[in-house]
Amino acid sequence: MKHLAEKDPYTVPGLLRGLTLLQCFTPQKPEQTLSQLAAALGITRSAVFRSVHTLVQEGFLLPVRDGHHYRLGPAVLRLSYGYLASRELLEVAQSPLESLRDAQDWSCHLGVLDGRHVLYLIRLPASDGLSSLVHVGSRLPATRTAMGRVLLVQKSEPEIRRLLVDQPQGVLNSALKSWEDDRNASCVIHIGSFESGLCSVAAPIFDMSGAIVAAISATKVADRVPAKVKRQVLDTAAVISRGLGWKAP
């Protein structure tokens, strides 16, 4: 660990120590003492104590038995669940989105909320190549995209205000108006803010708890969204949601 930290000047030693410490817990060694962890990391017992204390406070480690042994805590499970859930989402969504793209020849996307941005995880361009201006990994302001507006509907008004606290008042007012309109809508139709005439229709993806975990969209250079495209976007969103365990009320 020390060698890696010295080799890369951008490495954060404390973070590296914490990550290395967590990797000391294995199926063969599910419980560790401070002395065992110190020996594994090659540092003093007092030094490892600070890392362990921090990880316990954040829920990544749990003291067990006499309080001198530690196990992985629930925060580790939350991290792994997020990773596995995102992989499952992509696997479930890929084929239905391809079918939507092929049926309508509109570019199709899947995204999730990342702070006040929408993060694009799937991009399937239409044959014209003009209807998809983003790439996988792109982050666009949620308030200026159809998918972003869908993802914001489960936020409360105070949460919207906090997300946009440093934005101009006009941006906040516009976002709140859209939020009010979108809350009772089955989908969001948006005339693109990034290119004139770019239309998008987006619908939410629900997980088994009924929470919105992602959104899909169909996008094309057009003056309107045909009813058949809107209907198929909604149907595709329902197919993906059911694949994640959602059941319609």
TORKOL-45345 format. One record per residue (C-alpha): x, y negated, z; residue number from 1. Coordinates in Angstrom, 1 decimal, m for minus. Layout:
REM residues N
@east X	north Y	up Z	k NUM
...
***
This chain:
REM residues 249
@east 0.0	north 0.0	up 0.0	k 1
@east 2.8	north m2.4	up 0.9	k 2
@east 4.5	north m1.7	up m2.4	k 3
@east 1.4	north m2.5	up m4.4	k 4
@east 0.9	north m5.8	up m2.5	k 5
@east 4.5	north m6.9	up m3.1	k 6
@east 4.4	north m5.9	up m6.8	k 7
@east 1.2	north m8.0	up m7.6	k 8
@east 1.3	north m11.5	up m6.1	k 9
@east m2.5	north m11.8	up m6.5	k 10
@east m3.3	north m8.8	up m4.3	k 11
@east m5.1	north m9.6	up m1.0	k 12
@east m3.3	north m7.4	up 1.6	k 13
@east m6.1	north m7.5	up 4.1	k 14
@east m8.7	north m6.4	up 1.4	k 15
@east m6.4	north m3.7	up 0.1	k 16
@east m5.8	north m2.4	up 3.6	k 17
@east m9.6	north m2.2	up 4.2	k 18
@east m10.2	north m0.4	up 1.0	k 19
@east m7.4	north 2.0	up 1.6	k 20
@east m8.7	north 2.6	up 5.1	k 21
@east m12.1	north 3.6	up 3.8	k 22
@east m10.5	north 6.1	up 1.5	k 23
@east m9.0	north 7.9	up 4.5	k 24
@east m12.4	north 9.3	up 5.2	k 25
@east m13.0	north 12.5	up 3.3	k 26
@east m15.3	north 15.6	up 3.5	k 27
@east m12.4	north 17.3	up 5.2	k 28
@east m11.8	north 14.4	up 7.6	k 29
@east m15.1	north 12.7	up 8.2	k 30
@east m14.0	north 11.3	up 11.6	k 31
@east m10.8	north 9.4	up 12.3	k 32
@east m9.2	north 7.8	up 15.3	k 33
@east m7.3	north 4.5	up 15.3	k 34
@east m4.0	north 6.5	up 15.7	k 35
@east m4.9	north 8.7	up 12.7	k 36
@east m5.8	north 5.8	up 10.6	k 37
@east m2.6	north 3.9	up 11.6	k 38
@east m0.5	north 6.9	up 10.6	k 39
@east m2.3	north 7.3	up 7.3	k 40
@east m1.8	north 3.6	up 6.4	k 41
@east 1.7	north 3.4	up 7.8	k 42
@east 0.9	north 0.5	up 10.0	k 43
@east 0.7	north m0.1	up 13.8	k 44
@east m2.3	north 0.8	up 15.9	k 45
@east m2.9	north m2.9	up 16.7	k 46
@east m2.9	north m3.8	up 13.1	k 47
@east m5.3	north m1.1	up 12.1	k 48
@east m7.6	north m2.1	up 14.9	k 49
@east m8.4	north m5.5	up 13.3	k 50
@east m9.4	north m3.9	up 10.0	k 51
@east m11.5	north m1.3	up 11.8	k 52
@east m13.2	north m3.9	up 14.0	k 53
@east m14.1	north m5.9	up 10.8	k 54
@east m15.5	north m2.9	up 9.0	k 55
@east m17.5	north m1.9	up 12.1	k 56
@east m19.0	north m5.4	up 12.3	k 57
@east m20.0	north m5.2	up 8.6	k 58
@east m21.5	north m1.7	up 8.9	k 59
@east m18.9	north 0.1	up 6.8	k 60
@east m17.7	north 2.1	up 9.8	k 61
@east m19.5	north 3.5	up 12.8	k 62
@east m18.0	north 4.3	up 16.2	k 63
@east m19.0	north 7.8	up 17.3	k 64
@east m18.7	north 10.3	up 20.2	k 65
@east m16.5	north 8.5	up 22.8	k 66
@east m16.3	north 5.3	up 20.8	k 67
@east m12.7	north 6.1	up 19.8	k 68
@east m13.6	north 8.0	up 16.6	k 69
@east m15.1	north 6.4	up 13.5	k 70
@east m17.2	north 7.6	up 10.6	k 71
@east m18.3	north 5.9	up 7.4	k 72
@east m21.3	north 3.6	up 8.0	k 73
@east m24.5	north 2.8	up 6.0	k 74
@east m23.0	north m0.1	up 4.2	k 75
@east m20.9	north 2.3	up 2.2	k 76
@east m24.0	north 4.2	up 1.2	k 77
@east m25.6	north 0.9	up 0.0	k 78
@east m22.6	north 0.2	up m2.2	k 79
@east m22.7	north 3.7	up m3.7	k 80
@east m26.4	north 3.5	up m4.2	k 81
@east m26.1	north 0.3	up m6.1	k 82
@east m23.5	north 1.9	up m8.4	k 83
@east m25.5	north 5.1	up m9.0	k 84
@east m28.7	north 3.1	up m9.5	k 85
@east m27.1	north 0.9	up m12.1	k 86
@east m25.8	north 4.0	up m14.0	k 87
@east m29.2	north 5.6	up m13.8	k 88
@east m30.9	north 2.4	up m15.1	k 89
@east m28.6	north 2.3	up m18.1	k 90
@east m29.1	north 6.0	up m18.9	k 91
@east m32.9	north 5.8	up m18.5	k 92
@east m33.2	north 2.5	up m20.5	k 93
@east m30.9	north 3.2	up m23.5	k 94
@east m33.2	north 5.5	up m25.6	k 95
@east m36.5	north 3.6	up m25.1	k 96
@east m34.7	north 0.3	up m26.0	k 97
@east m33.3	north 1.9	up m29.1	k 98
@east m36.7	north 3.0	up m30.1	k 99
@east m38.1	north m0.5	up m29.5	k 100
@east m35.3	north m2.0	up m31.6	k 101
@east m35.8	north 0.5	up m34.4	k 102
@east m39.6	north 0.1	up m34.5	k 103
@east m39.7	north m3.7	up m34.6	k 104
@east m36.2	north m4.7	up m35.8	k 105
@east m35.9	north m7.2	up m33.0	k 106
@east m32.7	north m7.4	up m30.9	k 107
@east m33.2	north m5.7	up m27.6	k 108
@east m31.5	north m6.4	up m24.3	k 109
@east m31.5	north m5.2	up m20.7	k 110
@east m30.3	north m7.5	up m17.8	k 111
@east m30.2	north m7.9	up m14.1	k 112
@east m30.1	north m10.9	up m11.8	k 113
@east m26.7	north m12.0	up m10.7	k 114
@east m27.1	north m15.0	up m8.5	k 115
@east m28.8	north m17.6	up m10.6	k 116
@east m27.7	north m16.0	up m13.8	k 117
@east m28.9	north m13.0	up m15.8	k 118
@east m26.2	north m10.4	up m16.5	k 119
@east m26.6	north m8.6	up m19.8	k 120
@east m26.0	north m4.8	up m19.5	k 121
@east m27.4	north m3.5	up m22.8	k 122
@east m27.3	north m5.2	up m26.2	k 123
@east m28.9	north m3.6	up m29.3	k 124
@east m28.7	north m6.1	up m32.2	k 125
@east m31.3	north m6.1	up m35.0	k 126
@east m30.4	north m5.5	up m38.6	k 127
@east m30.1	north m9.2	up m39.4	k 128
@east m27.4	north m9.6	up m36.9	k 129
@east m28.7	north m13.1	up m36.1	k 130
@east m31.0	north m12.4	up m33.2	k 131
@east m28.6	north m11.6	up m30.5	k 132
@east m26.2	north m14.3	up m29.4	k 133
@east m24.9	north m12.5	up m26.3	k 134
@east m22.8	north m9.5	up m25.5	k 135
@east m22.7	north m6.9	up m22.8	k 136
@east m21.3	north m8.7	up m19.7	k 137
@east m22.6	north m12.2	up m20.8	k 138
@east m24.1	north m14.3	up m18.0	k 139
@east m26.7	north m16.9	up m18.9	k 140
@east m28.7	north m19.2	up m16.6	k 141
@east m31.7	north m17.3	up m15.5	k 142
@east m34.0	north m20.3	up m15.8	k 143
@east m33.2	north m20.6	up m19.6	k 144
@east m33.9	north m17.0	up m20.7	k 145
@east m36.9	north m14.9	up m20.9	k 146
@east m35.3	north m12.0	up m18.9	k 147
@east m34.0	north m14.5	up m16.3	k 148
@east m37.5	north m15.9	up m15.8	k 149
@east m38.9	north m12.4	up m15.3	k 150
@east m36.2	north m11.6	up m12.7	k 151
@east m37.0	north m14.8	up m10.8	k 152
@east m40.7	north m14.1	up m10.2	k 153
@east m40.1	north m12.1	up m7.1	k 154
@east m38.1	north m14.9	up m5.5	k 155
@east m39.9	north m17.3	up m3.1	k 156
@east m40.0	north m21.1	up m3.7	k 157
@east m37.4	north m21.7	up m1.0	k 158
@east m35.1	north m19.1	up m2.6	k 159
@east m35.5	north m20.8	up m6.0	k 160
@east m34.6	north m24.1	up m4.4	k 161
@east m31.5	north m22.6	up m2.8	k 162
@east m30.4	north m21.0	up m6.0	k 163
@east m30.6	north m24.4	up m7.8	k 164
@east m29.6	north m26.6	up m5.0	k 165
@east m26.8	north m28.3	up m6.9	k 166
@east m28.7	north m28.6	up m10.2	k 167
@east m30.3	north m31.8	up m11.4	k 168
@east m33.8	north m32.5	up m10.2	k 169
@east m35.2	north m32.1	up m13.7	k 170
@east m33.8	north m28.6	up m13.9	k 171
@east m35.3	north m27.6	up m10.5	k 172
@east m38.7	north m29.0	up m11.4	k 173
@east m38.8	north m27.2	up m14.7	k 174
@east m37.7	north m23.9	up m13.1	k 175
@east m40.4	north m24.2	up m10.4	k 176
@east m43.1	north m24.9	up m13.0	k 177
@east m42.0	north m21.8	up m15.0	k 178
@east m41.9	north m19.8	up m11.9	k 179
@east m45.5	north m20.7	up m11.0	k 180
@east m46.6	north m19.8	up m14.6	k 181
@east m44.7	north m16.6	up m14.7	k 182
@east m45.8	north m15.1	up m11.4	k 183
@east m49.1	north m13.9	up m12.7	k 184
@east m48.0	north m13.1	up m16.3	k 185
@east m47.4	north m9.5	up m17.6	k 186
@east m44.4	north m10.8	up m19.6	k 187
@east m42.6	north m14.0	up m20.4	k 188
@east m42.3	north m15.5	up m23.9	k 189
@east m39.5	north m18.0	up m24.2	k 190
@east m38.3	north m20.2	up m27.1	k 191
@east m34.6	north m20.0	up m26.8	k 192
@east m32.6	north m22.8	up m25.2	k 193
@east m29.4	north m21.8	up m26.9	k 194
@east m30.6	north m21.7	up m30.6	k 195
@east m33.6	north m23.4	up m32.2	k 196
@east m36.2	north m21.0	up m33.3	k 197
@east m35.0	north m18.0	up m31.3	k 198
@east m38.0	north m16.3	up m29.7	k 199
@east m37.8	north m13.8	up m26.8	k 200
@east m40.4	north m11.8	up m25.0	k 201
@east m39.3	north m10.1	up m21.8	k 202
@east m40.9	north m7.7	up m19.3	k 203
@east m39.9	north m6.4	up m15.8	k 204
@east m38.5	north m3.1	up m14.9	k 205
@east m39.7	north m1.7	up m11.6	k 206
@east m38.1	north 0.9	up m9.3	k 207
@east m39.9	north 3.5	up m7.2	k 208
@east m40.6	north 0.9	up m4.5	k 209
@east m42.3	north m1.4	up m6.9	k 210
@east m39.5	north m4.0	up m6.8	k 211
@east m38.3	north m5.7	up m10.0	k 212
@east m34.7	north m4.4	up m10.5	k 213
@east m34.1	north m5.4	up m14.2	k 214
@east m35.8	north m6.8	up m17.3	k 215
@east m35.8	north m6.0	up m20.9	k 216
@east m36.3	north m8.4	up m23.8	k 217
@east m36.8	north m8.4	up m27.6	k 218
@east m35.4	north m11.4	up m29.5	k 219
@east m35.6	north m12.7	up m33.0	k 220
@east m35.4	north m15.9	up m35.0	k 221
@east m39.1	north m16.5	up m35.5	k 222
@east m41.8	north m19.1	up m34.8	k 223
@east m43.9	north m16.8	up m32.6	k 224
@east m43.9	north m13.4	up m30.9	k 225
@east m46.4	north m11.0	up m32.8	k 226
@east m48.9	north m9.2	up m30.6	k 227
@east m47.5	north m5.8	up m31.6	k 228
@east m44.0	north m6.8	up m30.4	k 229
@east m45.3	north m8.0	up m27.1	k 230
@east m47.3	north m4.8	up m26.6	k 231
@east m44.3	north m2.6	up m27.4	k 232
@east m42.0	north m4.5	up m25.1	k 233
@east m44.5	north m4.0	up m22.2	k 234
@east m44.9	north m0.3	up m23.1	k 235
@east m41.1	north 0.2	up m23.2	k 236
@east m40.7	north m1.5	up m19.9	k 237
@east m43.3	north 0.9	up m18.4	k 238
@east m41.5	north 3.9	up m19.9	k 239
@east m38.2	north 2.8	up m18.3	k 240
@east m39.9	north 2.0	up m15.0	k 241
@east m41.5	north 5.4	up m14.8	k 242
@east m38.1	north 6.9	up m15.5	k 243
@east m36.9	north 5.2	up m12.4	k 244
@east m39.7	north 6.7	up m10.3	k 245
@east m42.2	north 3.8	up m10.6	k 246
@east m45.9	north 4.6	up m10.5	k 247
@east m48.4	north 2.0	up m11.7	k 248
@east m50.9	north 0.9	up m9.0	k 249
***
